[in-house]
Amino acid sequence: MSWWPFRRTGLPAGPPNLTEIRHSFERDAHDEEHFPSTIDPRIYHVKLILEHLGPLHSALDVGSGKGRFARVLKEHHPAANIVCFDLALEMLRRVDPNLATCAGSMTALPFASHSFDGVYATESLEHAVDIETAVAEMCRVLKPGGRLVIIDKNAEHWGKLKTPAWERWFHRAELENLLRRHCQTVESRPISYWEDVPPDGLFLAWLATK
Ligand SMILES: C[S@@+](CC[C@H](N)C(=O)[O-])C[C@H]1O[C@@H](n2cnc3c(N)ncnc32)[C@H](O)[C@@H]1O
């Protein structure tokens, strides 16, 4: 289904262009305030990923940016092979050197099927444009029994923040249904940054096991 003709902004209606999206994030990489390279490990988004992925030997951070989540994961699993994957080379240049990096689009992951114990994507699927293919790819590279976490924004709160022309937010059922095509168990729930603060509904987490 096409969604882009209905988007706002001064850009002409038309299919979003991957090169345009990549250039935008190459520029954003210089903005450490809004695209930070570290994260407070007490933030619930981090804790939830650690908890759901559990023990692992390998993990893929899809749309990793500067790998702020992967840094924490590596501290918890020092022997694990953790790969930061992103469209923007300038983001990957800022990833911790103890982590592996790989550039490309999440709609065509350059990894063999069944490669990773854990896969996660935080605030990146919303930029993938071809959401169905990106979800299928994340699930393809996951081992049977492997665990997946997607954290993204709730379509019910669309308009609350300024967004680029290609960005999409999701309804819980929308991603649940896509994930159920590939995974044995799928659930979703609203989450907040801090465990003891009730969620305001802006962020949703989808948790799946293949
Ligand atoms: C808002 S940032 C989030 C970065 C990181 N996950 C975090 O939470 O710090 C979105 C990231 O997704 C990446 N991205 C956008 N489209 C992508 C695609 N098709 N494939 C891979 N990465 C993509 C961008 O380059 C950017 O680094």
The ligand as a Tripos MOL2 file, in Angstrom:
@<TRIPOS>MOLECULE
LIG
   27    29     1     0     0
SMALL
NO_CHARGES

@<TRIPOS>ATOM
      1 C1         16.7010    7.8670   14.8720 C.3       1 LIG1
      2 S1         18.1590    6.9910   14.4380 S.3       1 LIG1
      3 C2         18.1720    5.7070   15.6840 C.3       1 LIG1
      4 C3         19.5630    5.1520   15.8750 C.3       1 LIG1
      5 C4         19.7150    4.1010   16.9830 C.3       1 LIG1
      6 N1         18.8730    2.9470   16.7730 N.3       1 LIG1
      7 C5         19.4560    4.7040   18.3300 C.2       1 LIG1
      8 O1         18.4150    4.4320   18.9420 O.co2     1 LIG1
      9 O2         20.3310    5.4700   18.7900 O.co2     1 LIG1
     10 C6         17.6420    6.0620   12.9950 C.3       1 LIG1
     11 C7         18.7830    5.3370   12.3250 C.3       1 LIG1
     12 O3         18.2480    4.4590   11.3350 O.3       1 LIG1
     13 C8         19.1110    4.4700   10.2270 C.3       1 LIG1
     14 N2         18.3760    4.0380    9.0240 N.ar      1 LIG1
     15 C9         17.3960    4.7140    8.3700 C.ar      1 LIG1
     16 N3         16.9420    3.9940    7.3420 N.ar      1 LIG1
     17 C10        17.6560    2.8430    7.3300 C.ar      1 LIG1
     18 C11        17.6640    1.7000    6.5020 C.ar      1 LIG1
     19 N4         16.8320    1.5810    5.4390 N.pl3     1 LIG1
     20 N5         18.5190    0.6990    6.7830 N.ar      1 LIG1
     21 C12        19.3760    0.7990    7.8330 C.ar      1 LIG1
     22 N6         19.4090    1.8580    8.6710 N.ar      1 LIG1
     23 C13        18.5630    2.8700    8.4210 C.ar      1 LIG1
     24 C14        19.6110    5.9020   10.1530 C.3       1 LIG1
     25 O4         20.7910    6.0480    9.4000 O.3       1 LIG1
     26 C15        19.7870    6.2440   11.6280 C.3       1 LIG1
     27 O5         21.0760    5.9980   12.0830 O.3       1 LIG1
@<TRIPOS>BOND
     1     1     2 1
     2     2     3 1
     3     2    10 1
     4     3     4 1
     5     4     5 1
     6     5     6 1
     7     5     7 1
     8     7     8 2
     9     7     9 1
    10    10    11 1
    11    11    12 1
    12    11    26 1
    13    12    13 1
    14    13    14 1
    15    13    24 1
    16    14    15 ar
    17    14    23 ar
    18    15    16 ar
    19    16    17 ar
    20    17    18 ar
    21    17    23 ar
    22    18    19 1
    23    18    20 ar
    24    20    21 ar
    25    21    22 ar
    26    22    23 ar
    27    24    25 1
    28    24    26 1
    29    26    27 1
@<TRIPOS>SUBSTRUCTURE
     1 LIG1         1 GROUP 0 **** ****
